[in-house]
Amino acid sequence: MRGRERRSADLSIRVLIADDEPELRLALAELLLHEDGLELVGAAGDADEAIELATERRPHVALVDVKMPAGGGPKAARGILRASPETRVIALSAFEDRQTVLEMIRAGAVGYLAKGTAGEAIVNSIAQVARGGTSLSAGAMDDVVRELSSQLRREEIEVEGRVARMDRIRRFVSGKGLSVVFQPILDLRTRSMVGTEALTRFDALLHRRPDEWFAEAHELELGVPLELAALRLAIEALPRLPELLDGPYLSINCSHRVAMSAELAELLSPHGPRIVVEITEHERVEDYALLSAALDRLRATGVRIAIDDAGAGFASLRHTLQIAPDIVKVDISLTRDIDKDRAKRALTSALISFADELDMSIVAEGIETREELATLLELGVPFGQGFYLAKPEPLD
C-alpha cells in the first residue's frame, strides 16, 4: 500500500531518522524518499543530534535506534518528546528482547521494529503510529504481553502483602496482641527504684523485635497510631505505681512525630510530674523548632524529657543540644563491656561531664554484668537499668 493511499499529499508524514549506522540511515532515507506521503526531515547519528533535529523540525514520527551514542534510544526518545510532544517515536533495534522493548516503551515509544524488517512493514508502521496507533512486531508484542502480565502479578502480590501487613499493625493499634512490661531504673548506689521504663511487647506469629514492628508501622504510615496505643497501655499502669515524693517516675518512649502530636499532650497532661518522655535519636528530626515548641508544652504540665540512646544515632551531641533534656540515657552500646574498653569509658566520662555542666541526670542503659556496674559507679554514673539489676516484667 502506497503512502498516498493512506494520507493525502498535503498532509505528508514528516519523519526523522536517528541511527548511528550510516548504511542503515542511508537505506531508511532511500525508502522514505521513494514513498509517497512521507517526507524525510532529518537524519541523526546520536541521541543529542536527534533531540536537536526534533526541536528544530518537529517531525510527526521519529525512527529511533535503541543502541546509539550519547545516551541511547531511551534518552533520545525522552528528549524528542520533551522538545516535540506531538512526535510519535518508533524504536528500531537489532536486539528484539523484552528488556529493550520495555525500556523504550517506558521512554515513550509507541512502536517497535526489529532491524531487518521489510520496507513495506516499516512504511505501514509509520502510517499507523502517525494516525495515533501503535505498532509492535509480533515477537516484541509477545514479550511485552508476558512482561506486563508478570508485572501485574508482582504488583498484585505486593498490594496483597501490604494489605496483610497493614492488617497486622491495625490489630496491634486496636490493642490486640499488644502488651507492656516495665523495667526498673535504679539509684546505682542505694539500689532504690527511682523510675520504671515501659517497654512494648508484641504477640504475633511473626517474631520481631519491638523496634522492627514500630519501623514497619511508620513505613505503612501507621506509626503514630501504634505508638499512641502502646503509650495508652503504659499510662493505664500508673495507678499501680507507688506515688512517692520525687518518684518513681514512669518513663515512656516515643518518636519525635508522636512527641509533637496533640494526642500525646492530651494523654499525658493529667499525669505530667510522674512522666518522663524518652525521645529516640535514631530518627532524623526535620524541624527542631517545632519539636522544641511541642516539648515545651509537655514540660509546662510537669513532664520531663530524656534523650534515649545517647552515644548512638546520627548526631548525638547536636540532637541533645537541640532538645536540652532533663535526663540523658547512655546507650547500651557504650555500657556493654565498658569495663574492658578504654574508649567507651572515655566517651561515657565526657557525657557525664557534659550532663553535669548542663544540670542533666545520667542513666546508663543495658547493665548486664557486675563489672559493668562497678565501672559505671567508678565513673560517677548515678542511675541505671539492665538485666543485671532487674529484668523487664509485667507489673503483676
Secondary structure, DSSP 8 states (H G I E B T S, - for coil): --HHHHS-GGG-EEEEEE-S-HHHHHHHHHHHHTSTTEEEEEEESSHHHHHHHHHHH--SEEEEESS-TTTHHHHHHHHHHHH-TT-EEEEEES---HHHHHHHHHHT--EEEETT--HHHHHHHHHHHHTT--EE-HHHHHHHHHHHHHHHHHHHHHHHHHHHHHHHHHHHHTTTTEEEEEEEEEETTT--EEEEEEEEEE--SS---HHHHHHHHHHTT-HHHHHHHHHHHHHHTGGGS--BTTB-EEEEEE-HHHHT-HHHHHHHGGGGGGEEEEEESSS--S-HHHHHHHHHHHHTTT-EEEEEEET-SS-HHHHHHHH--SEEEE-HHHHTTGGG-HHHHHHHHHHHHHHHHTT-EEEE----SHHHHHHHHHHT--EE-STTT---B---
